[in-house]
Amino acid sequence: MPALVGVLFLCFCLLQVVPTDPAQIIAGADARPEVVEAIRKDLGLDRPLLIQFFDYLARVAQGDLGRSIISNKSVGEELAETVGPTAELMVGSMLLAVPLGLLLGTLAAVRRGSLLDRAIVALSVAGVSMPVFFVGLILIQYVGYLWNLLPFTGRTGPVWDGGLPALILPSLTLGSVLIGPIARITRTAVLEVLGADFVRTARAKGLRESAVIIHHALRNALIPVVTLVGLQAAFLLGGAVVTETMFSWPGVGRLAVGAIVTTDFPVAQGAIMVLALAFLLINLLVDVMYVVLDPRVQRG
C-alpha cells in the first residue's frame, strides 16, 4: 500500500507539470477567464497540491476515480474496457517467453560449450539488446504488411471469440524481449545445479537423463528465474504501453498514453494506478511461487 500511494503521489505531481489547464480544456479555447476560474474552483484545482492529492485518495478509497475530461465517462468504465485486453497481452507474452526461455536456457546448459550453446547465448544477447518497438516494427512490416499473415491493427475480440490471430503479433513483440534474459539466467542456474550432489545421486540411481534434468536440475533452478520474471514485470508493463500504442491495442497502456496527450488527468491517474497495482500483484505472485518451488522458504 505505501508503494502504491507513493506511485500515485509521484504521478499526481508529474501531471501538474504538464503545461495545460484542465479547466481551460473543459471550458473551451474561447471561454472567458472568469468562466475558466469558476471551473477551476469547482474542480478544486485552486487548492494546494497536497490537499488536492489527499482529496483524490479519499475519493479512490470510496471507489470514485472521477470522470474523464474528454468523454465525460466514468474513469472506472474507461478502465473496465481496457483491463481485459491488457491482461490478454500480458498473459500471451508470458506464455510465449517463459516456456521458450526455459527451454533454450536448459538446452544451452546441457550442451555447454557446443555450437548450440553459443548460438543460444548469441540470440539471448541480441534479444536483450533489441528494444520493443524495433521488434514490433519488424513484425508489422513483414508478417503483417508484406506477407499478410496476421492482423496488426486493433483487437477483434476476446481470445475465446476469434480474437487469437490479432493477439499473436503483439504478444510476440512483448514476449520476445523477455526470452533472452530468461534463457541466460536459466542457463546459469541449471549449470550450477547440475554440479550439485543431489543431481549426481539421482544419476547414480539410474534415472534417465531427461528425468534428472527436468525433475531435479530445472526445478531447483527455477527460483532465480522466478525472481527475474518478477523483476521484469515493470519492464513488461512499460513495454505493454509501447506495444499497445504500436498495434492500436485497446489496453490500459494505450489509454494512459492517450490520456496524457489529451491532458485527461483523471483517466491518466486511474490508468497509472491500475498499472502500479498490476506490478504489485505480480510481485506478490512471485513471493507465493517461492514457497511452491522451495518449501524451505515457508519453514524459514
C-alpha positions in Angstrom: 0.0 0.0 0.0 2.7 2.6 0.8 4.3 1.8 -2.6 1.0 2.4 -4.4 0.4 5.7 -2.6 4.0 6.8 -3.5 3.4 6.0 -7.2 0.1 7.8 -7.1 1.7 10.9 -5.5 4.6 10.9 -8.0 2.1 10.6 -10.9 -0.1 13.3 -9.4 2.9 15.7 -9.1 4.2 15.0 -12.6 0.8 15.6 -14.2 0.7 19.1 -12.5 3.9 20.0 -14.5 2.0 19.5 -17.8 1.6 23.0 -19.3 -2.1 22.6 -19.9 -5.0 23.7 -17.7 -7.8 21.0 -17.4 -10.3 23.8 -16.6 -9.4 25.5 -19.9 -10.0 22.2 -21.8 -13.4 21.8 -20.2 -14.4 25.4 -20.8 -13.1 25.5 -24.4 -10.5 27.6 -26.1 -12.7 30.7 -26.4 -14.0 30.7 -22.8 -13.7 33.9 -20.8 -11.2 33.9 -17.9 -13.9 34.2 -15.3 -15.6 31.0 -16.6 -12.3 29.1 -16.5 -11.6 30.3 -13.0 -15.1 29.2 -11.9 -14.4 25.7 -13.3 -11.1 25.6 -11.6 -12.7 26.3 -8.2 -15.5 23.8 -8.9 -12.8 21.1 -9.6 -10.8 22.1 -6.6 -7.7 23.0 -8.8 -7.2 26.3 -6.9 -6.3 24.5 -3.7 -2.8 23.5 -2.5 -1.4 20.4 -4.2 -1.3 18.2 -1.1 -4.9 18.9 -0.3 -5.8 18.0 -3.9 -3.9 14.8 -3.5 -5.5 13.7 -0.2 -8.9 14.5 -1.6 -8.1 12.3 -4.6 -7.0 9.5 -2.2 -10.2 9.8 -0.3 -12.3 9.5 -3.4 -10.3 6.5 -4.6 -10.8 4.8 -1.2 -14.6 5.2 -1.8 -14.3 3.7 -5.3 -14.7 7.1 -7.1 -11.9 7.5 -9.7 -13.5 10.6 -11.2 -14.8 11.3 -14.7 -13.0 11.7 -18.0 -12.5 15.3 -19.0 -12.7 14.4 -22.7 -15.5 11.8 -22.9 -17.3 12.6 -19.6 -17.5 8.9 -18.9 -16.6 7.4 -15.5 -12.9 6.5 -15.2 -13.9 3.2 -13.9 -15.9 2.5 -17.0 -12.9 3.5 -19.2 -10.6 1.2 -17.3 -13.0 -1.7 -17.3 -13.0 -1.7 -21.1 -9.2 -1.8 -21.2 -8.1 -4.1 -18.4 -9.1 -7.3 -20.2 -7.1 -6.6 -23.4 -4.0 -5.7 -21.3 -4.4 -8.9 -19.3 -4.6 -10.9 -22.5 -1.5 -9.3 -23.9 0.5 -9.8 -20.7 -0.6 -13.5 -20.3 0.0 -14.1 -24.0 3.6 -12.7 -23.9 4.4 -14.6 -20.7 3.1 -17.9 -22.2 5.4 -17.3 -25.1 8.5 -16.0 -23.3 8.7 -18.2 -20.1 8.5 -21.7 -21.7 10.7 -20.8 -24.6 13.3 -19.1 -22.4 13.4 -22.1 -20.0 13.8 -24.5 -23.0 16.6 -22.5 -24.6 18.4 -22.0 -21.3 18.2 -25.6 -20.4 19.4 -26.8 -23.8 22.3 -24.4 -23.6 23.3 -25.6 -20.1 23.0 -29.3 -21.1 25.0 -28.7 -24.3 27.6 -26.4 -22.7 30.4 -25.3 -25.0 28.7 -26.7 -28.1 27.6 -24.7 -31.2 24.0 -24.8 -30.0 25.1 -23.3 -26.6 26.9 -20.5 -28.4 24.0 -19.8 -30.8 21.5 -19.6 -27.9 23.8 -17.3 -25.9 24.2 -15.1 -29.0 20.4 -15.0 -29.6 19.9 -14.1 -25.9 22.3 -11.2 -26.1 20.6 -10.0 -29.3 17.2 -10.3 -27.6 18.3 -8.2 -24.7 19.7 -5.6 -27.0 16.7 -5.1 -29.2 14.0 -2.6 -28.0 10.4 -3.5 -28.1 9.5 -1.0 -30.8 12.2 -2.5 -33.1 10.8 -6.0 -32.8 7.3 -4.7 -33.3 8.2 -2.7 -36.4 9.9 -5.7 -38.0 6.8 -8.0 -37.3 4.4 -5.3 -38.6 6.4 -4.7 -41.8 6.9 -8.3 -42.8 4.5 -10.6 -41.0 1.6 -8.2 -41.0 2.0 -6.0 -44.1 4.2 -7.7 -46.7 3.3 -11.3 -46.1 -0.3 -10.5 -44.8 -0.2 -13.5 -42.4 -1.7 -11.9 -39.3 -3.6 -8.8 -38.4 -1.6 -6.0 -36.8 -4.1 -3.3 -36.1 -6.6 -3.3 -33.3 -8.3 -6.1 -31.4 -11.1 -8.2 -33.0 -12.4 -9.6 -29.7 -11.6 -11.9 -26.8 -9.3 -14.9 -27.4 -12.3 -17.3 -26.9 -14.3 -15.4 -29.5 -12.0 -15.4 -32.5 -9.5 -12.8 -31.2 -6.4 -15.0 -31.1 -5.0 -14.0 -34.5 -4.9 -10.3 -33.6 -3.2 -11.2 -30.3 -0.3 -13.1 -31.8 1.8 -10.3 -33.1 1.5 -8.0 -30.0 2.3 -11.0 -27.8 5.3 -11.9 -29.9 6.6 -8.3 -29.8 6.2 -8.0 -26.0 7.4 -11.5 -25.2 10.4 -11.7 -27.5 12.4 -9.2 -25.5 12.0 -11.3 -22.3 13.1 -14.6 -23.9 16.8 -13.6 -23.8 17.1 -12.7 -20.1 15.1 -15.9 -19.1 17.3 -18.1 -21.3 20.5 -16.6 -19.8 19.5 -16.9 -16.2 18.2 -20.4 -16.8 21.4 -21.5 -18.3 23.5 -20.1 -15.4 21.2 -21.6 -12.8 21.0 -25.1 -14.4 24.8 -25.2 -14.8 25.1 -24.6 -11.1 22.6 -27.2 -10.1 24.0 -29.8 -12.5 27.1 -30.0 -10.4 25.3 -30.4 -7.1 25.5 -33.6 -5.0 21.8 -34.5 -5.3 22.0 -34.5 -9.1 24.9 -36.9 -9.1 23.0 -39.1 -6.7 20.0 -39.1 -9.0 22.2 -40.1 -11.9 23.8 -42.8 -9.7 20.3 -44.3 -9.0 19.9 -44.9 -12.7 17.3 -42.2 -13.5 17.0 -41.2 -17.1 18.9 -38.0 -18.1 15.7 -36.3 -19.1 14.2 -37.0 -15.6 17.3 -35.8 -13.9 17.3 -32.5 -15.8 13.5 -31.8 -15.6 12.6 -33.0 -12.1 15.9 -32.3 -10.3 18.0 -29.7 -12.1 15.4 -27.5 -13.7 13.0 -27.4 -10.7 15.8 -26.3 -8.3 17.0 -23.8 -10.8 13.6 -22.1 -11.2 13.9 -19.8 -8.1 16.3 -17.3 -9.8 14.1 -17.5 -12.9 11.0 -16.6 -11.0 12.9 -13.7 -9.4 13.9 -12.5 -12.8 10.3 -12.7 -14.1 9.1 -10.7 -11.1 11.8 -8.0 -11.7 10.9 -7.9 -15.4 7.2 -7.3 -14.6 7.8 -3.5 -14.6 9.6 -3.8 -18.0 6.7 -5.8 -19.4 4.2 -3.2 -18.2 6.3 -0.5 -19.7 6.7 -2.4 -22.9 2.9 -3.0 -23.0 2.4 0.7 -23.2 4.6 0.9 -26.4 3.2 -2.4 -27.8 -0.4 -1.3 -27.3 0.3 2.0 -29.0 2.0 0.4 -32.0 -0.6 -2.2 -32.6 -3.6 0.1 -31.7 -4.4 -2.5 -28.9 -7.2 -1.1 -26.7 -5.4 -1.7 -23.4 -4.6 0.3 -20.3 -1.2 1.4 -21.7 -2.7 2.9 -24.8 -5.4 4.5 -22.7 -2.7 6.1 -20.4 -0.8 7.5 -23.4 -3.9 9.0 -24.9 -5.0 10.5 -21.6 -1.6 12.1 -21.1 -1.5 13.5 -24.6 -5.0 15.0 -24.3 -4.4 16.1 -20.7 -7.2 13.9 -19.4 -5.8 13.8 -15.8 -8.4 11.6 -14.1 -8.0 8.9 -16.8 -4.2 9.1 -16.7 -4.2 8.8 -12.9 -6.6 5.8 -13.0 -4.6 4.0 -15.7 -1.3 4.5 -13.9 -2.9 3.2 -10.7 -4.0 0.1 -12.4 -0.5 -0.5 -13.9 1.0 0.0 -10.4 -1.5 -2.4 -8.9 -0.6 -5.0 -11.6 3.1 -4.6 -10.7 2.5 -5.2 -7.0 0.3 -8.2 -7.7 2.9 -9.8 -9.9 5.5 -9.4 -7.2 3.1 -10.9 -4.6 2.6 -13.9 -7.0 6.4 -14.2 -7.2 6.6 -14.5 -3.4 3.9 -17.2 -3.5 5.9 -19.1 -6.2 8.9 -19.1 -3.9 7.0 -21.2 -1.3 5.7 -23.6 -4.0 9.1 -24.1 -5.6 11.1 -24.2 -2.3 9.3 -25.4 0.8 12.3 -24.2 2.9 11.1 -20.6 2.4 7.9 -21.5 4.2 9.7 -23.2 7.0 12.1 -20.3 7.4 
